[in-house]
Amino acid sequence: MTELLYGIAVAPFKDMAGSPAFFAEVLIGGVFAGLMYSLVALGFVLIFKASGVFNFAQGAMVLFAALTLVGLIERGVPVALALVLTTAVMVALAWVIERVVLRPLVNQEHIILFMATIGLSFFLEGFGEMVWGANVKKLDIGIPDRSFIVAGIQINQLELSAAVTSAVLVAVLAVFFQRTRIGRALRAVADDHEAALSIGIPLKTIWMIVWSVAGIVAIVAGIMWGAKSGVQFSLSLIALKSLPVLILGGFTSVPGAIVGGLIIGVGEKMGEVYWGPLVGGAIENWFAYVLALAFLLFRPQGLFGEKIIERV
């Protein structure tokens, strides 16, 4: 006999949830979402590694990049040219941030730089609304939002494209940080600004590079999330979901951003589908934050972060 739970037929759902194909679909959906979370979290990691400061404005940068791209497309600019122009805008924004915000605050307390990024976040949101408007905008990048079947498993084409793009960009940036001279210079600047300056590392140039790269990451994240859910001002709140990813993986670890994103993405999808009917749903809204709280209690440095040692 079929039971009803919140108006939903439970017995057929139980049969479906127990099938390997359905489990695989949920797992793949979680991996896709996790890679997109990792992409946003990566922007935080880039800034933190270079300056030791949590960039509260990263979510606003994602929103501003998406607004700029879709605004140019709506005004008749071809998609390829709009991408080039948006990249130029984000690089110019990085130059302005380094010149106006960061340069006067070199060697100041981290909390001062953090507060500066909060102000930057509000500025970008307000400036983006003034220039491009506040209406929800549809972003069409030519990838159809439809599903196809592979071995009995349903896969969404847009989500697959977003996940592959995110994975490739994350992998490229991981190699960039570990294998290049600029990547090593970024790590040196993060460890000690004054020491990096004393050995000839140009702090101003490094900060401009890393903010430019973070801007490019914001463009990709804005495209992926904007194509999925539309370009709207709630897009900046995606940054809040990236906070648990950073807490799990560690604020200074590129691999940690990947692993943390996958844990959050898969965990919240599995929880929503398999535990949600038992507790009334909405697990996807709070799962990441509860898991992050547990990490803060037992492993505050995250899975890949450096262990904090205090000497008295």
Backbone as a ProteinNet text record, in pm:
[ID]
protein_1_A
[PRIMARY]
MTELLYGIAVAPFKDMAGSPAFFAEVLIGGVFAGLMYSLVALGFVLIFKASGVFNFAQGAMVLFAALTLVGLIERGVPVALALVLTTAVMVALAWVIERVVLRPLVNQEHIILFMATIGLSFFLEGFGEMVWGANVKKLDIGIPDRSFIVAGIQINQLELSAAVTSAVLVAVLAVFFQRTRIGRALRAVADDHEAALSIGIPLKTIWMIVWSVAGIVAIVAGIMWGAKSGVQFSLSLIALKSLPVLILGGFTSVPGAIVGGLIIGVGEKMGEVYWGPLVGGAIENWFAYVLALAFLLFRPQGLFGEKIIERV
[TERTIARY]
83.7	0	87.6	53	132.4	98.9	202.7	184.9	207.4	150.9	169.9	250.9	350.3	431.2	442.4	378.9	373.9	313.1	214.7	145.2	218.6	331.8	411.1	398.3	383.9	376.4	513.1	521.3	650	698.8	608.5	650.6	721.4	663.2	736	869.1	872.9	999.2	1102.8	1060.9	1154.2	1208.3	1121.1	1166	1268.1	1236.8	1325.8	1457.9	1449.6	1569.9	1662.2	1606.3	1688.9	1757.6	1728.5	1787.5	1927.2	2019.9	2156.7	2161.9	2075.3	2076.1	2037.9	1937.6	1895.3	2004.8	2067.9	2178.4	2290.6	2320.3	2425.9	2389.7	2260.8	2217	2235.5	2196.5	2211.9	2359.4	2441.6	2585.3	2647.6	2614.1	2669.6	2622.8	2495.7	2445.5	2519.6	2552.1	2628.8	2770.7	2833.4	2968	2966.9	2867.6	2857.2	2842.4	2750.8	2730.3	2856.2	2924.8	3045.8	3156.7	3171.2	3274.5	3244.1	3116.9	3080.7	3100.8	3075	3107.6	3259.3	3335.1	3481.1	3530.8	3465.2	3506.9	3492.6	3381.7	3362.5	3460.8	3477.9	3570.4	3713.4	3745.8	3881.6	3917.7	3819.2	3845.1	3886.9	3823.7	3862.7	4005.4	4036.5	4168.6	4278	4253.8	4354	4390.3	4289.6	4314.1	4377.9	4330.7	4382.5	4528.9	4564.9	4703.5	4797.8	4748.2	4834.7	4842.4	4736.6	4734.5	4705.5	4663.3	4626	4495.6	4415.8	4290.4	4173.8	4067.2	3945.7	3873.2	3855.7	3794.1	3642.3	3577.7	3432.7	3363.8	3435.9	3376	3374.9	3421.4	3429.8	3291.9	3191.3	3056.1	3006.5	3037	2998.2	3073.9	3198.1	3275	3211.9	3164.6	3093.7	2970.1	2893.4	2772.9	2807.7	2908.2	2944.3	2993	3070.5	3118.1	3000.9	2907.1	2791.1	2703.2	2682.3	2602.5	2666.5	2797.6	2867.6	2854.3	2873.6	2865	2725.1	2623.2	2487.6	2440.7	2488.4	2452.5	2507.3	2631.3	2690.2	2617.9	2583.6	2513.1	2376.2	2306.2	2174.2	2182	2297.8	2314.4	2369.6	2364.3	2398.4	2542.6	2623.4	2762.9	2770.2	2843.5	2857.5	2916.4	2879.7	2919.4	3071.6	3143.9	3290.2	3350.7	3304.4	3356	3315.1	3192.7	3146.3	3234.3	3278.6	3368.6	3502.4	3555.5	3682.5	3667.8	3560.5	3538.8	3516.7	3443.7	3421.1	3552.2	3637	3769	3849.6	3844.9	3916	3861.8	3730.2	3669.1	3716.6	3722.5	3762.9	3911.5	3994	4136.8	4152.8	4076.6	4080.4	4033	3931.2	3882.9	3991.8	4066.6	4177.4	4281.4	4311	4408.5	4359.6	4231.2	4174.5	4176.9	4142.6	4142.5	4282.5	4381.9	4519.8	4565	4530.9	4577.4	4504.8	4372.9	4292.1	4272.2	4256.5	4220.2	4340.3	4416.6	4520.7	4648.5	4693.1	4822.3	4829.9	4725.5	4734.7	4731.2	4693.5	4675.6	4783.5	4894	5002.1	5052.7	5069.8	5120.7	5025	4899.8	4800.3	4745.8	4671.8	4610.7	4513.7	4503.3	4415.9	4270.2	4228.8	4088.8	4058.1	4157.7	4136.9	4114.6	4197.2	4179.1	4046.3	4009	3880.2	3764.7	3768.3	3663	3661.8	3779.9	3786.8	3716.1	3730.5	3662.1	3511	3465.7	3321.2	3268.2	3340	3299.8	3302.1	3403.3	3412.5	3293.9	3249.8	3135.4	3009.6	2981.3	2863	2876.3	2997.2	3017.4	2989.4	3042.1	3023.5	2876.3	2805.8	2663.4	2586.3	2612.3	2541.6	2579.1	2707.6	2752.5	2696.6	2694.8	2639.1	2490.9	2416.7	2273.1	2252.7	2336.4	2322.3	2349.2	2450.4	2489.6	2400.1	2370.5	2303.6	2159.7	2112.6	1975.9	1963.8	1847.1	1828	1739.2	1691	1603.2	1680.7	1610.9	1670.1	1694.8	1815.1	1852.3	1884.5	1838.7	1868.5	1999.9	2089.6	2219.1	2222.3	2226.9	2231.1	2370.9	2445.2	2581.3	2589.2	2473.2	2470.5	2469.2	2466.4	2460.2	2317.6	2248.2	2107.6	2092.9	1990.4	1962.4	1868.6	1923.9	1844.6	1925	1858.1	1922.2	1931.9	2028	2041.3	2071.7	2051.9	2063.7	2191.4	2269.8	2390.1	2385.2	2377.8	2371.9	2259.3	2145.2	2030.2	2036.4	2139.3	2156.7	2129.4	2044.4	2009.1	2112	2167.5	2270.1	2227.8	2234.3	2199.3	2319	2295.7	2405.1	2468.3	2387.4	2440.9	2524.4	2474.2	2547.8	2678.4	2675.4	2797.1	2901	2857.9	2950.4	3009.5	2925.3	2972.6	3073.1	3045.5	3135.3	3269.5	3267.6	3392.8	3474.6	3408.7	3478.5	3539.8	3463.4	3513.6	3632.6	3623	3731.7	3859.6	3847.7	3964.8	4029.5	3948.4	4003.4	4070.1	4007.3	4066.1	4199.1	4205	4328.7	4439.8	4405.4	4504.9	4560.1	4471.8	4516.8	4598.7	4564.8	4643.1	4786.5	4801.1	4934.5	5004.9	4931.1	4987.4	5048.1	4979.1	5028.4	5149.3	5150.5	5254.1	5378.4	5366.4	5476.2	5538.3	5478.5	5529.3	5597.4	5683.8	5752.8	5653.3	5553.1	5454	5376.5	5343.9	5273.3	5353.4	5483.9	5569.3	5581.5	5584.9	5589.7	5461.9	5348.5	5221.4	5223.5	5278	5284.5	5379.3	5488.5	5582.8	5519	5443.6	5375.7	5273.9	5204.6	5105.1	5170.8	5290.8	5357.9	5403.7	5463.7	5516.7	5538.1	5458	5469.2	5608.8	5657.7	5784.9	5901.2	5898	6004.4	6004	5884.1	5873.5	5930.3	5900.1	5954.5	6106.2	6159	6303.1	6383.4	6321.8	6394.5	6358.8	6293.2	6270.3	6140.6	6047	5917.1	5829.8	5783.5	5702.9	5561.4	5535.8	5407.3	5291.2	5308	5199	5163.7	5267	5243.1	5175.4	5220.9	5163.5	5016.3	4985.1	4845.2	4758.6	4809.6	4731.1	4707.6	4811.4	4797.1	4691.7	4701	4610.8	4466.6	4448.3	4312.4	4259.6	4346.9	4304.3	4260.9	4340.7	4304.9	4174.6	4158.2	4033.5	3916.1	3939.7	3835	3796.3	3896.2	3867.3	3791.2	3830.3	3755.8	3611.7	3594.3	3459.9	3377.2	3442.5	3370.9	3317.6	3405	3363.5	3253.2	3270	3166.4	3035.9	3043.8	2923.1	2851.9	2930.1	2869.8	2798.4	2865.8	2808.6	2682.6	2692.2	2575.9	2467.5	2508	2408.5	2331.1	2400.1	2331.1	2236.8	2271.6	2190.4	2066.8	2084.3	1974.4	1939.2	1999.5	1971.6	2064.3	2091.4	2177.3	2089.6	2101.6	2022.6	2108.6	2063.4	2148.1	2165.5	2080.1	2102.6	2223.2	2276.7	2394.5	2512.8	2521.1	2631.5	2626.4	2507.8	2494.7	2555	2591	2659.3	2787.8	2844.8	2967.6	2946.5	2827.6	2800.4	2808.6	2768.6	2777.9	2922.9	3006.8	3148.1	3224.1	3168.9	3236.8	3255.9	3152.6	3175.8	3279.3	3283.4	3383.5	3523.6	3544.8	3674.6	3708.7	3609.6	3633.5	3672.1	3607.2	3640.2	3777.2	3807	3929.6	4050.4	4028.1	4138.9	4148.5	4169.7	4164.7	4282	4388.2	4507.3	4533.4	4439.6	4465.5	4376.2	4439	4362.8	4302.5	4379.4	4316.1	4206	4224.2	4121.9	3991.5	3999.1	3877.5	3803.1	3879	3817	3750.6	3825.6	3773	3656.6	3673.5	3565.6	3439.1	3453.3	3336.6	3266.2	3345.1	3285.1	3212.4	3271.5	3206.7	3073.7	3074.7	2952	2848.7	2889.9	2795.6	2730.4	2812.2	2757.9	2678.3	2729.5	2661.2	2523.5	2511.7	2380.8	2280.5	2326.7	2234.3	2186.8	2280.8	2243.3	2150.2	2182.9	2099.4	1959.6	1949	1817.5	1730.9	1792.9	1715.6	1681.1	1777.9	1756.4	1709.9	1746.5	1701.9	1592.1	1584.8	1487.5	1344	1293.4	1155.5	1128.1	1231.3	1212.3	1200	1258.5	1260	1188.6	1122.7	1048.1	1123.5	1239.7	1314.8	1399.8	1448.3	1530.8	1668.3	1711.4	1845.8	1952.7	1925.4	2022.4	2057.5	1965.1	1988.9	2084.7	2087.8	2167.4	2277.4	2280.5	2377	2520.6	2554.8	2692.3	2737.3	2647.4	2685.7	2701.3	2618	2632.1	2762.9	2795.2	2920.5	3039.7	3030.8	3138.7	3154.2	3042.6	3048.3	3120.9	3093.1	3162.1	3312.5	3351.7	3494.7	3556.7	3485.3	3539	3562.2	3481.6	3496.2	3612.4	3632.5	3728.4	3852.6	3842.7	3958.9	3946.1	3968.7	3943	4029.6	4144.7	4230.8	4185.2	4085.4	4036.9	4119.5	4079.1	4145.9	4288.2	4310.2	4440.2	4508.3	4448	4507.1	4622	4706.5	4818.8	4770.2	4819.8	4779	4827.4	4735.4	4765.8	4836.7	4960.9	5038.9	5063.2	5019	5037.9	5146.8	5243.1	5351.8	5334.5	5352.2	5336	5473.6
-119.5	0	125.2	221.2	342.6	438.1	484.1	581.5	721.5	820.6	959.4	1031.4	1103.1	1184.2	1322.5	1424.5	1560.3	1561.9	1474.1	1471.3	1398.8	1333.4	1264	1113.4	1039.3	894.1	841	778.3	738.8	606.5	511.2	378.3	381.1	447.4	454.7	526.7	630.7	701.9	608.6	525.5	432.3	334.6	287.1	193.9	261.5	387.1	459.8	491.3	534.6	573	454.1	333.4	216	164.9	221.4	172.4	230.2	150.3	199.6	319.2	320.3	429.7	561.6	556.7	679	727.1	632.7	669.1	735.5	681.1	738.1	878.7	900.8	1033.8	1136.1	1097	1187.5	1215.4	1110.1	1125.9	1218.3	1197.8	1281.5	1426.2	1444.3	1579.5	1648.2	1572.9	1628.4	1665.5	1581.4	1611.6	1737.9	1749.8	1869.4	1994.5	1990.1	2105.9	2136	2030.3	2049.1	2116.9	2081	2145.1	2293.4	2328.2	2468.3	2545.3	2481.7	2544.6	2566.5	2466.9	2477.1	2594.5	2618	2727.2	2861.8	2881.9	3007.1	3014.6	2902.2	2900.3	2927.4	2889	2909.4	3057.5	3141.7	3285	3335	3282.5	3317.7	3271.9	3148.9	3092.1	3174.7	3216.7	3294.5	3421.5	3496.4	3621.8	3595.2	3494	3466.2	3423	3343.7	3298.6	3414.6	3515.6	3626.2	3736.1	3752.8	3865.3	3825	3699.8	3657.5	3717.6	3769	3836.9	3764.1	3747.8	3688.5	3794.2	3766.6	3862.4	3848.4	3927.6	3921.6	3961	4029.8	4079.9	3977	3854.6	3757.5	3726.9	3713.5	3690	3805.6	3928.4	4046	4050.7	4002.5	3997.3	3898.5	3784.9	3688.1	3753.3	3823	3891.2	3998.7	4080.5	4191.3	4139.1	4031.9	3973.6	3921.9	3852	3798.9	3911.7	4016.7	4130.6	4200.1	4216.2	4281.5	4200.2	4068.2	3982.1	3984.6	3960.9	3954.5	4092.6	4199.1	4333.3	4364.9	4323.7	4344.9	4262.9	4138.1	4051.7	4110.6	4162.7	4222.4	4345.2	4411.4	4529.9	4495.8	4367.1	4325.8	4287.5	4282.9	4243.3	4091.2	4038.5	3892.8	3829.8	3704.2	3638.9	3637	3600.8	3592.6	3728.2	3833.8	3968	4013	3976.7	4012.4	3947.8	3825.2	3758.2	3832.2	3873.3	3946.8	4079.2	4150.6	4280.4	4263.7	4158.7	4134.6	4102.5	4023.6	3994.6	4122.6	4210.2	4337.4	4421.8	4420.3	4495.5	4442	4309.2	4251.4	4274.6	4274	4305.2	4452.1	4539.8	4681.8	4702.1	4625.9	4633.3	4590.4	4486.6	4441.8	4551.7	4622.7	4732.6	4843	4877.4	4982.6	4939.9	4812.7	4764	4770.5	4727.4	4731.7	4874.9	4965.9	5103.4	5181.3	5163.4	5248.4	5187.1	5052.8	4988.1	4924.2	4841.5	4761.7	4838.9	4917.9	4984.7	5073.6	5150.8	5232.1	5150.6	5021.3	4940.4	4833.4	4843.7	4746.2	4744	4620.7	4597.2	4641.9	4672.1	4700.2	4568.5	4577.7	4458.2	4393.9	4262	4189.3	4230.6	4265.5	4304.7	4431.8	4519.6	4642.7	4609.7	4518.7	4476.4	4402.9	4323.7	4252.7	4351.9	4454.9	4556	4629.8	4648.4	4712.9	4628	4495.6	4409.4	4409.3	4429.1	4441.9	4566.7	4678	4799.4	4781.6	4710	4682.7	4600.6	4506.6	4423.6	4507.8	4597.1	4682.4	4776.6	4825.9	4914.2	4841.5	4719.1	4645.8	4612.7	4574.7	4545	4669.6	4781.7	4904.7	4956.7	4951.1	4998.3	4911.1	4777.4	4687.2	4712.3	4738.8	4768.8	4900.6	5001.2	5130.9	5120	5041.7	5033.4	4938.8	4820.8	4716.1	4690.9	4753.3	4732.5	4618.5	4610.5	4513.3	4395.8	4390.6	4281.9	4151.9	4039.7	3908.7	3893.9	3850.2	3840	3694.9	3653.8	3518.5	3521	3430.9	3421.7	3296.5	3316	3204.4	3198.8	3094	3080.3	2972.1	2931.1	2835.5	2689.5	2661.5	2522.7	2493.4	2402.1	2375.6	2313.9	2358.2	2305.7	2185.8	2075.6	1954.3	1833.6	1722.5	1602.7	1494.7	1404.3	1287.1	1166.6	1049.1	925.2	852.5	815.2	735.1	617	496.1	373.5	379.6	435.7	444.5	557.4	642.2	752	883.3	966.3	1094.2	1200.6	1269.1	1370.6	1499.2	1609.8	1739.6	1796.5	1837.1	1882.5	2011.8	2104.8	2231.1	2208.4	2124.1	2095.7	2023	1931.3	1860.1	1956.8	2047.7	2145.1	2235.1	2278.4	2363.5	2289.5	2162.5	2083.6	2060.7	2028.5	2005.8	2134.2	2246.4	2374.8	2408	2387.2	2414.3	2326	2196.6	2103.8	2142.1	2179.2	2216.9	2343	2443.5	2568.2	2546.4	2467.2	2437.7	2365.3	2268.8	2194.2	2285.8	2375	2467.9	2559.1	2610.7	2700.7	2627.1	2500.8	2422.2	2405.4	2374.8	2363.4	2498.6	2604.5	2739.3	2774.5	2740.7	2773.4	2688.9	2564.6	2473.5	2472.1	2503.3	2479.1	2603.9	2720.4	2839.4	2933.6	3020.8	3118.2	3215.4	3256.7	3349.3	3283.7	3154.4	3082.4	3075.9	3050.4	3047.1	3186.3	3288.9	3425.2	3459.4	3410.6	3433	3371.8	3252	3187.1	3262.8	3314.9	3390.9	3519.2	3586.9	3709.8	3680.6	3567.6	3531.7	3506	3448.4	3416.8	3542.8	3637.3	3756.7	3865.8	3973.6	4081.3	4144.3	4179.6	4249.9	4162.2	4033.1	3942.3	3925.6	3916.8	3904.5	4028.1	4144.9	4268.7	4273.8	4221.9	4229.4	4143.1	4040.2	3954.9	3987.7	4101.9	4150.9	4110.3	4053.8	4018.1	4143.9	4187	4309.3	4287.1	4333.3	4308.1	4364	4485.5	4548	4466.8	4419.5	4340.2	4208	4144.2	4015.8	4031.6	4136.2	4157.2	4184	4259.8	4286.4	4158.4	4073.9	3947	3858.9	3846.8	3754.2	3805.7	3936.3	3989.4	3975.6	3986.2	3964.8	3820.1	3725.8	3583.7	3556.3	3615.5	3598.2	3655.8	3765.1	3821.5	3728.9	3663	3566.6	3447.2	3401.1	3292.7	3337.2	3463.8	3515.3	3516.5	3546.1	3542.9	3402.9	3303	3164.8	3122	3153	3117.2	3188.9	3316.7	3391.1	3333.6	3291.4	3230.9	3101.3	3016	2885.3	2898	2976.1	2991.6	3075.5	3177.4	3259.6	3182.4	3095	3012.9	2913.5	2870.9	2770.7	2830.8	2944.9	3000	3143.2	3199.4	3336.7	3432.5	3546.8	3647.1	3738.7	3728.3	3807.2	3838.5	3932.6	3980.9	3878.5	3778.3	3670.5	3585.8	3607.2	3532.7	3558.9	3677.9	3709.6	3627.7	3571.9	3491.6	3353.2	3315.6	3187.8	3184.3	3302.7	3310.3	3253.5	3268.1	3215.8	3063.5	2999	2853.6	2809.5	2898.9	2864.8	2870.8	2938.7	2946.3	2808	2722.9	2587.5	2509.6	2533.9	2467.7	2506.2	2634.9	2682	2626.8	2620.1	2569.2	2421.5	2344.8	2203.1	2182.4	2253.9	2229.1	2303	2417.8	2501.3	2625.4	2740.1	2867.8	2888.4	2811.2	2832.5	2719.4	2628.1	2508	2501.7	2498.5	2479.3	2338.6	2231.4	2098.8	2091.8	2165.2	2167.2	2225.4	2328.7	2386.5	2283.9	2199.6	2096.1	1990.5	1937.1	1830.5	1882.2	2001.1	2057.6	2078.5	2127.9	2146.5	2015.6	1911	1781.1	1723.1	1737.9	1687.6	1758.6	1891.7	1968.7	1935.1	1934	1908.5	1772.4	1667.3	1531.7	1513.9	1566.4	1548.9	1611.2	1734	1799.3	1735	1686.7	1619.5	1487	1409.2	1281.4	1302.7	1401.9	1428.8	1470.7	1557.9	1606.5	1494.1	1407.1	1302.7	1187.9	1143	1021.8	1050	1165.1	1197.4	1302	1381.5	1489.8	1447.5	1339.2	1298.9	1260.3	1223.9	1182.8	1301.4	1415.4	1530.8	1651.9	1634.3	1744.4	1823.9	1776.9	1842.8	1959	2037.1	2157.1	2124.8	1998.3	1963.4	2034.5	2052.7	2114.1	2256.9	2321.7	2460.4	2472.5	2370.2	2384.9	2280.8	2179.2	2071.2	2123.7	2210.6	2258.9	2333.6	2411.4	2493.4	2410.2	2308.4	2219.2	2140.3	2093.6	2021.2	2113.2	2238.1	2334.4	2362	2370.1	2392.1	2277.3	2153.6	2038.8	2047.2	2091.3	2105.7	2215	2323.7	2431.5	2384.3	2291.9	2241.3	2143.2	2058.2	1949.4	1962.9	2036.1	2056.2	2192.9	2301.5	2436.2	2474.2	2409.2	2443.7	2375.9	2287.8	2219.4	2095.7	2026.3	1901.2	1923.8	2031.9	2056	2181.8	2248.5	2368.5	2337.2	2437.3	2420.3	2422.7	2331.9	2324.3	2446.3	2504.1	2625.7	2588.1	2639.6	2612.2	2744.2	2750.8	2871.3	2847.6	2938.4	2929.3	3038.3	3002	3096.5	3147.9
0	0	0	-82.1	-92.2	21.6	92.5	198.6	143.2	214.8	175.8	281.7	240.8	331.2	269.1	337.6	285	144.5	123.9	-3.4	-113.7	-81.4	-183.6	-162.3	-271.4	-261.1	-221.2	-101.8	-46.5	-102.3	-119.7	-163.1	-298.4	-399.5	-526.3	-512	-427.7	-408.1	-346.4	-248.1	-185.9	-288	-377.1	-480.5	-572.5	-611.2	-699.5	-630.3	-502.2	-429	-406.9	-407	-384.9	-509.3	-624.9	-748.8	-766.7	-821.1	-843.8	-938.4	-1041.1	-1138.1	-1070.6	-983.1	-913.6	-819	-748.2	-658.9	-738	-856	-939.5	-985.6	-1019.2	-1061	-949.1	-827.3	-713.2	-687.4	-694	-671.2	-775.2	-902.8	-1009.1	-993.2	-957.6	-934.2	-821.4	-716.4	-605.5	-646.4	-729	-777.9	-863.6	-951.4	-1035.1	-949.6	-851.7	-764.5	-684	-638.2	-559.3	-637.2	-764.6	-847.4	-868.2	-878.9	-896.1	-765.8	-651.8	-523.4	-512.6	-557.2	-551.6	-634.7	-746.9	-834.1	-763.5	-694.2	-620	-503.6	-432.2	-318.9	-362.3	-484.7	-534.2	-540.1	-571.1	-571.1	-433.8	-329.4	-193.1	-163.6	-204.4	-176.2	-243.2	-367.6	-440.6	-364.5	-321.7	-251.1	-115.4	-45.7	88	82	-19.7	-31.9	-61.7	-134.1	-172.6	-68.1	11.9	105.4	248.9	269.3	404.1	450.8	357	390.7	325.5	400.1	345.2	262.7	133.1	41	43.9	126	137.6	6.7	-81.3	-205	-317.6	-294.4	-404	-463	-377.4	-428.6	-512.8	-470.4	-548.8	-680.5	-681.9	-806.5	-903.8	-853.7	-939.1	-999.8	-914.7	-962.7	-1065	-1036	-1124.6	-1259.8	-1258.8	-1384.7	-1467.8	-1402.4	-1474.6	-1527.6	-1446.8	-1491.7	-1612	-1606.6	-1718	-1845.9	-1835.1	-1953	-2013.7	-1930	-1983.7	-2029.3	-1964.1	-2007.5	-2145.4	-2172.8	-2304.8	-2411.9	-2376.9	-2473.2	-2506	-2403.7	-2427.4	-2517	-2520.6	-2604.1	-2742.7	-2778.2	-2913	-2936.3	-2832.4	-2848.1	-2862.8	-2961.3	-2975	-2848.6	-2823.6	-2698.7	-2682.6	-2788.7	-2779	-2744.6	-2812.6	-2784.1	-2644.2	-2603.5	-2469	-2361.7	-2386.4	-2292.6	-2282.9	-2397.9	-2398.6	-2324.7	-2352.4	-2286.9	-2136.6	-2097.4	-1954.9	-1884.6	-1950.8	-1893.9	-1876.1	-1976.6	-1966.8	-1852.1	-1832.8	-1722.9	-1588.1	-1572.7	-1445.3	-1417.4	-1522.2	-1503.6	-1464.6	-1530.3	-1493.6	-1350.3	-1311.8	-1173.9	-1076.1	-1112.8	-1027.3	-1011.5	-1120.5	-1114.9	-1021.1	-1032.6	-947.7	-801	-774.3	-636.1	-576.8	-656.1	-605.6	-580.5	-672.6	-662.8	-552.5	-542.6	-454.6	-316.7	-311.8	-185.3	-116.8	-190.5	-126.8	-100.4	-197.9	-184.1	-59.6	-26	95.9	225.3	215	334.9	351.4	277.1	289.7	434	487.4	623.5	733.6	698	801	856.4	965.8	1024.7	925	933.4	841	854	974	992.6	914.6	897.1	820.4	673.1	619.4	481	462.1	561.3	554.4	547.4	631.6	628.8	495.1	436.3	304.9	199.5	207.4	109.8	131.3	255.2	279.3	209.4	224.7	154	3.7	-46.4	-189.4	-238.1	-156.9	-192.9	-213.7	-118.3	-132	-252.1	-276	-390.5	-521.5	-537.3	-662.4	-685.8	-579.8	-595.7	-638.3	-570.4	-604.8	-742.6	-777.2	-907.4	-1019.6	-995.9	-1095.4	-1119.3	-1011	-1025	-1099.3	-1070.8	-1135.6	-1286.6	-1324.4	-1465.4	-1544.2	-1488.4	-1565.5	-1524	-1416.5	-1372.4	-1273.8	-1208	-1100.1	-1139	-1262.5	-1303.8	-1322.8	-1302.7	-1328	-1477.8	-1513.2	-1653.9	-1688.9	-1805.2	-1852.9	-1929.2	-1894.1	-1960.6	-2046.9	-2177.1	-2271.9	-2333.9	-2300.7	-2353.6	-2461.7	-2511	-2620.5	-2580.4	-2449.1	-2401.6	-2358.6	-2425	-2390.3	-2252	-2181.6	-2047.7	-2061.3	-2109.2	-2128.7	-2083.9	-2068.8	-2014.8	-2121.3	-2100.8	-2186.5	-2098.1	-2152.7	-2076.3	-2116.1	-2015.8	-2037	-1941.1	-1996	-1913.9	-1812.6	-1854.4	-1766.2	-1665.7	-1673.6	-1579.2	-1652	-1594.4	-1654.3	-1615.2	-1715.7	-1692.5	-1762.2	-1690.5	-1746.7	-1822.8	-1946.6	-2032.7	-1981.5	-1931.7	-1880.8	-1755.4	-1664.6	-1542.7	-1572.9	-1670	-1708.5	-1765.1	-1852.2	-1910	-1802	-1707.1	-1597.6	-1510.4	-1482.3	-1397.2	-1465.3	-1595	-1667.9	-1673.2	-1701.9	-1706.2	-1570.6	-1465.2	-1330.5	-1298.1	-1331.9	-1302.2	-1375.9	-1503.7	-1582.1	-1524.4	-1491.5	-1438.1	-1302.9	-1217.9	-1087	-1103.6	-1196.4	-1218.6	-1272	-1364.9	-1420	-1311.4	-1226.1	-1119.7	-1014.4	-988.9	-893.6	-944.9	-1074.5	-1133.5	-1132.1	-1161.2	-1161.9	-1026.1	-919.3	-785.4	-746.4	-788.6	-741.2	-828.6	-957.3	-1051.3	-1112.2	-1094.7	-1161.1	-1062.2	-1115.1	-1029.9	-967.3	-1044.6	-990.5	-877.7	-895.1	-790.5	-661.4	-674.6	-555	-493.4	-577.6	-525.8	-450.1	-500	-430.8	-291.3	-280	-148.9	-56.1	-110.6	-28	23.2	-62.3	-21	87.6	75.5	176.8	311.3	311.7	438.1	510.8	436.5	502.8	398	404.6	306.9	309	426.9	437.3	391.7	428.3	384.7	233.4	173.8	28.2	-40.4	13.4	-43.3	-31.5	80.4	104.2	7.7	-51.1	-145.2	-290.5	-309	-445	-510	-435.1	-492.8	-496.7	-613.4	-623.4	-571.9	-451.8	-386.8	-467.9	-521.1	-595.4	-719.6	-788.6	-909.6	-876.4	-769.6	-730.2	-694.1	-618.6	-581.4	-703.7	-799.1	-918.8	-998.4	-1006.9	-1079.1	-1012.8	-882	-814.4	-816.2	-806.4	-816.4	-959.2	-1057.6	-1196.2	-1217.2	-1165	-1176.4	-1102.4	-983.9	-910	-987.8	-1060.6	-1144.8	-1258.3	-1319.9	-1426.2	-1372	-1252.9	-1188	-1162.6	-1122.3	-1098.5	-1226.7	-1340.3	-1468.9	-1496.9	-1482.7	-1510.8	-1414.4	-1286	-1188.6	-1218.9	-1255.9	-1289.4	-1410.3	-1511.6	-1630.8	-1594.9	-1519.3	-1487.8	-1401.5	-1293.6	-1205.9	-1272.7	-1351.3	-1419.2	-1524.4	-1598.7	-1698.1	-1632.8	-1512	-1442.2	-1376.1	-1308.1	-1227.7	-1262.3	-1368.2	-1404.7	-1330.9	-1394.8	-1332.6	-1248.3	-1118.9	-1024.8	-903.6	-822	-714.9	-603	-597.8	-501.3	-539.6	-660.7	-704.6	-613	-556.5	-465.5	-337.9	-305.2	-183.7	-198.7	-322.6	-342.5	-261	-239.7	-160.2	-20.6	32.9	166.9	168.8	58.8	52.7	36.5	-12.4	-27	104.9	204.5	334.3	396.8	402.1	452.9	372.1	239.5	155.6	201.3	229.3	275.9	412.5	500.2	635	630.2	542.8	531.3	468.2	360.8	286.9	339.6	403.6	447.6	361	423.1	352	256.8	270.6	187.5	89.1	74.7	-3.6	-127.1	-245.8	-369.1	-374.9	-346	-340.7	-235.1	-124	-20.3	-70.2	-156.8	-213.5	-298.1	-369.2	-452.7	-365.3	-270.4	-184.3	-99.8	-43.3	37.1	-43.4	-166.8	-251.8	-283.4	-311.7	-342.1	-220.9	-102.6	19	41.7	28.9	49.4	-57.4	-184.3	-292.1	-283.2	-265.6	-257.2	-128.7	-16.6	111.1	113.8	62.5	68.8	-27.3	-142.4	-235.1	-177.4	-123.4	-62.9	55.7	139	255.4	216.5	116.1	74.6	18.3	-61.9	-128.5	-34.1	47	126	268.6	324.7	461.1	463.6	356.3	351.9	378.1	314.5	339.4	485.2	558.7	697.9	793.7	755.3	845.8	786.3	674.2	615.9	512	471.5	365.8	414.6	319.4	343.7	401.1	396.7	445.1	362	234.7	145.4	188.7	261.6	302.7	420.9	508.2	630.2	646.5	564	581.1	582.2	485.8	473.1	597.3	657.2	771.8	898.7	912.6	1028.8	1019.2	899.8	880.9	907.7	860.8	886	1035.1	1107.7	1252.4	1321.7	1276.7	1334.6	1309.7	1191.5	1161.8	1247.3	1268.7	1351.6	1494.8	1539.8	1676.6	1689.3	1586.8	1600.7	1512.2	1401.7	1314.5	1247.1	1320.4	1267.3	1148.2	1130.5	1016.4	887.7	893.8	774.7	742.4	638.2	601.7	551.7	477.2	415.3	467.4	564.5	618.1	712.6	735.7	826.8	970.7	1050.3	1188.9	1265	1342.2	1417.4	1546.8	1562.3	1682.2	1755.6	1877	1956.9	2059.6	2062	2159.3	2262.2	2385.6	2495.3	2536.3
[MASK]
++++++++++++++++++++++++++++++++++++++++++++++++++++++++++++++++++++++++++++++++++++++++++++++++++++++++++++++++++++++++++++++++++++++++++++++++++++++++++++++++++++++++++++++++++++++++++++++++++++++++++++++++++++++++++++++++++++++++++++++++++++++++++++++++++++++++++++++++++++++++++++++++++++++++++++++++++++++++

